[in-house]
């Protein structure tokens, strides 16, 4: 059986976990059975690529900083892969995912907040249909997407997401800086502060590092302009917490997930990386479980 060839864009916390799982075909000592190999790595920071390669048993031969490296362009290396995994940023979806789809390659998108931008989801779907390729969007740091997708076959009345994270999880966010919000003071005071309340389309734009789950809910349910989101900096919690409420013709659904933050990036949840690896298993294995 031939190995499934994978290219990874983004060598941060999640990208590194994905690469190590592919490289060893295991996670925490558990065999995955992926039958995959890494063909290329891309990141805008050369040191991240080098650091990751030092941790891999079989580092890929192709490594690029950005979409070009010397005289090599991204579109010239796409023949080396069957699947492109984006785990870098919302801007990387435009820069890399669209060209990959146009080349007929399957893609996995982790910066799913990019799809909340007006017209982007439709554009991705159109290109994928035209070139007969698949787009995989992992569940990420939440649960309940199976139920939401099933409910969406009928009528959904309302979808609400409340995200709570420790104040440190919002450090570096442009919106927080522009509003002059002192996260250290919020932590010291010990009281939760609502940073945002609105629709998913705006939440994904304002908090690109924190609420990709809002975009996933929007795609599975009633869209980014109807899905309601509240984002809270809460010094009382240690976990990244997502509370999902759905009402529809089917009845009601309530899910609360308390995620341990990634050991190397508090802005994201450890479950996000696990979800991506589980999606790779779903791609590789003949048995598909869930809606």
N, C-alpha and C positions, 0 to 999 in steps of 0.2 A: 504493500500500500504506500502510495506516494505521500510525502509530508505536505500538509497545508501550509503555504508560505504566507507569512504575516509581516507587515510593516507597521511600526508604531511611531506616532507623532506625539511627542511630549514625554520627557523623561523625568517628570516630577514624581510625587508620592504615588499616585495611582498608576502612572505609566510604568514605573519601576516594578511595582508588584505584579503587573500583568506580564512584563518581560521575564521576570524571574520564574513565574509560573509556567510560561511557555518553554523557557530554557531548560527547566528541570522536569517538566511534565508532572509537577507536584505542587502541593501547598501545605505547609506545616506538616510534612511527612505523609500526606495523603496523596496517592496517585490520582491523577486527573484523567489520563487517557485522551489527551488532546490531539496527538499526532500532528503537531505543528512545529514550525521552526521560524526563528526570526530572520528576516531577509534584509531589513534596514531599520535604522533609528534616525529620527529627525528631532532636533530641538534647537531653539535659537541660542541656547547657552552651551558652548562647547564643553565646559567643565561638567555639566550634568550628564552628557553623553559619555564622557570618559569615566566618570565615577560609576555609572551604571555598568559599563562594559567590564570594569574591574570585578564586578560581582557576578558576571555571567560565565558559565562554563563554555558556552559556544557563542561568543559575541558575533553579530553580523558583520559582513565585510563592508557594507555600505553605511556610512554615517555622514549625516549632513547637518549643517547649521543653517536653519531657514530653508527656503525652497530651492536654494542653489548651493552648490559646493564646487568651487573652482569652475570648471567648464561643464559640470553636470547639472541638469535641471530635474525637477521633481517628475515631470512627465516622461523623462527618459529612463527612470528606474521603475516605473509602475509595472513593466512586464515581469519584474522579479517577484511579484506578490499576487496572492489570490484575495487577500483581505487587508484593508487599511484600517487601523484603529486610531482614532483621534482622541487624545486625552490631554490636550494642551490649553486651549482657550476658545472662546466663541469666535474670535477672528480666524482661528485655524480652520474652522468649518468651511468658511468661504475659500480660504487659500488652498486647502488640501482636499477636503471631502468632495467638493464639486468636480475638480479635475479628475479625481479617482473614479467617481461615478461615470464621468464622460468617457473614461478609458475602459468602462465595463467591469470595474472592480467592486466587489462587495465592501461595505464600510460599516464600522461600528462608531457611533457618536456618543461621547461622554459629556461634552460641553453642550448638552441638549438645549440649554437656554438660548442658544443661537437660533433655534427653530421657532422661538416666540416672536422673532422679528417679522414684521409684516411681509407676507409673501414668500418667506424663506422655506417654510415647510412644503408649500405647494411646488416650489421650484425644485426642491430635493426629490419629491415624489415623482415629478414629471421626468426628470433626468433618469432616475432609477428605472422607471417604466420603459423609457425609450431605449435604454441600454441593457435591459433585462438583468439588473443586479439588485441585491438585497441591501437594505439599510437596517442595522440592528441598533436598538436603543435599550440598554439595560435598565432595569428598574431603579438602580442606584440606591440611595439611602432610605428608601421607603418600601412599604408593603401595601398590598391592596389593589395593585394595578389590574390583576386578573378580574377582580370583582367589578372594578370600574369599567373595564372594557366590555364585560358582559352586560352591565347595566346600560351602557351606551347603545346597545342594539335596540333598546326601547327608549324611553324618555327619561332624561335626567333633569331634575329641577334645580339642583344647586351642588356646587363643589367648593369646599373651603379647605384651605391649608393654613395651619399656624405653625411657624417655625421658631423654635427657641434655641439659642446658642449662648454659651458663655461670652461675655463681652470681648474677650481676646480673639474669638472667632471672626470678628468684624474688623480687626486691625488692618489698616491699609486701604480700606474701602473708600472710594472717592466721595460717595454721597455722605458718608459719616464725617469725612474731613470737611467737606463744603458746608455742612450744617453745624460745624463746630462742636460736635458731640465728643465729650471727654469720656472715653471708654474706661479709663482708669478710675475716674470719679464714679461712674455707674457701678463698677465692681466694688468700690469702697463703700458706697451708700447701701448696697445690698438689695436694691429694689429693681424689678424689671422695668425696662424702657421700651416702648413700642417705637421701632425705627421706621416702620412702613406699614401702611394699610391701603390696599388697592387691588388691582387686577394682576394676574400672572405676567402679562406682557410687560408691564412696567417693572414688576419685581425682578424679572430676569435681566432687564437692562440695568437696573440700579445695583443689583447684587449678583453679578455674574459668577462670583466665586462661591456663593452660599445657597442659592435656591434653584439649581438645575432641576430639582424634584418638581418644582412648580410647572416647568415646561413639560415634563413627562406626564404629569396629571392632566395638563391641558390637551396634549395629543391623544391620550387615552379617553378623555371625557368630552367636555363641551367647549374647548377652545381657550386660548390665552386671554381673550377679552371678557370671558364670562367666569373664569375660574378666579375665585377671590383668595387673596393671600394677606397674611399678617406676619411680619417679621419682628421678633423681639430679642433684644439683648437682655439676658436674664442671669444675674450673678448667682442665683440660687441653684442653677443646674450645672452639672459637670458634663453631661452628654449633649450631643446635638439632637434635639427632639423635634419630631414632625408629627403633628396631629391632623388627620384627614377626616373630613366629614362629607358624606355624600347622601343626597336625598333624591329619590326618583320613583318611577312607576314600580320598580322592583321592591321598594321599601327603603331602608336606610343602612348605611355602612359607616362605622367609626373605627379608625385604626390609629394607634399611637405607637411610634417607634422611638426608642431611646438609644441613640447610636454612640458608641465610643468614638471619639475623634481619631483621625489618622495619627499614628505616632509621630509622623514627620510633617504633618500639615493640619493644624487645628481647624482650618476653614472647611475641611471636608471630612466626611465620615468614613471609618474603616469599612463599613458595609458597602460603600460605593465601589471600592476595588474588588471586594468579594463578588459583587453583582456582575461586574465585567468578566471576571474569571468564570462565573457560573454561566454566563452567556456564551463564552467560548466552548464550554462543555456542551451546551445545547446545540451549537453549530456542529460540533464533532460527533455527537452521539446520535444514533438512529431513533432513540426513544425520546419524544418530546412531551414533557409534563406541564400541564397548565394551559390556560386559555391563550 
